[in-house]
């Protein structure tokens, strides 16, 4: 038995499938925009970091680490190192340097 072209069930299914296609496309577009924004933020953070002197870098890194610790304490320094494209050891050095602490505070 052939199903007519104007079958309500088939029309409803076609509408649902079309809706899913539009939703999937919108989600993909949002992901792409979010990725672009995250990349821009990383570039801005790196530019700010590289434009600072030692004591400024220490304070900046300290604040970034505190922000990351508020989100998740585990791996906060590592995430900041990845964001700024420096080694985790450099982050530790900036956080513990007496010279930078005296000059910056």
N, C-alpha and C positions, 0 to 999 in steps of 0.2 A: 504494500500500500504506500503510495507516494505522499509525502508531506507537502501541503501547499505552501507557497512562498509567503503568504501572509499569516502563517500559523503564529498565534500569540506567544507560545512557548519559545519558538525559534527567534522571534523578534526580541523577546526578553533576554534570551541567552546572548544574542548579538550585542545588545545594549550593554550587558554586564561585561562581556569580553572587551568591548570598545572602552568602557570605563576603566578596566584594569590596565589597558594599554596606556591610556592617558595618565593614570596614577603612577605607573611605572616610569614613564617618561619624566613626569614632574619630580619624582623622587631622585632619579638620576641627575636631573638638572640641579636640584638642591645640593646633592652630594658634590657635584663639580664646583659649584659656587663656594661651598664650605671649604673644600680643599684649596681653592684659590685664596680664600681669606686666611686660612691657616698658614699658607706659604708666605703671604704678605706679612703676617704678624711675625713669623720667624725672621724674615729679612729685616723688618724694622727693629726687632730685638737685637739682632746681630749688629746692625748699624749703630744702634745706641751704645751697645757694649764696646765696640771697637773705637768709638769716638770719645771714650772716657779715659781719664787717668787712673792710676792704680787704686786710689782711695774711692773714687767714684765707682769703679768696677766692683770693688768689694761691697759697697752699699747696694748697688744694683743687683748683684748676684745674690746677696743676702735677702733682699726683698723678693726676688724671683723664687728662691728656695722656700721662703716662708709661705708664699702663695701656693706653691706646689705641695708643701706639707699640709696645708689646710685641706687640700683636695684628697691627698693620700700620702701619709708619712713615708711609706716604703718607696724608696727609689727617687725621692724628690731631687736630690743632687744630680743623679744620673739623667733625669728628664731635663733639668736645666742645662746640663752639659750638652745634651743632644740638641736642645733648642738653640744654644749659642754656638754650636759646632766647635766645642773645645773639649778637652779631656776631663773626665771626672776628677782627676788629680788636681787639675787647675782650679776647679770649683772649690775643692777642699782647701787648697792653698790660699785662695782669695778669702775664704771664710775664716781661716785661722791665722792669717798674717798679722803679727803685732804691729809691724810698720804701717800697714794700710789701716789698721784699726785706730792707731794714734793719730794719723793724718786726717782720717775721715770723721772722727767723732770728738 
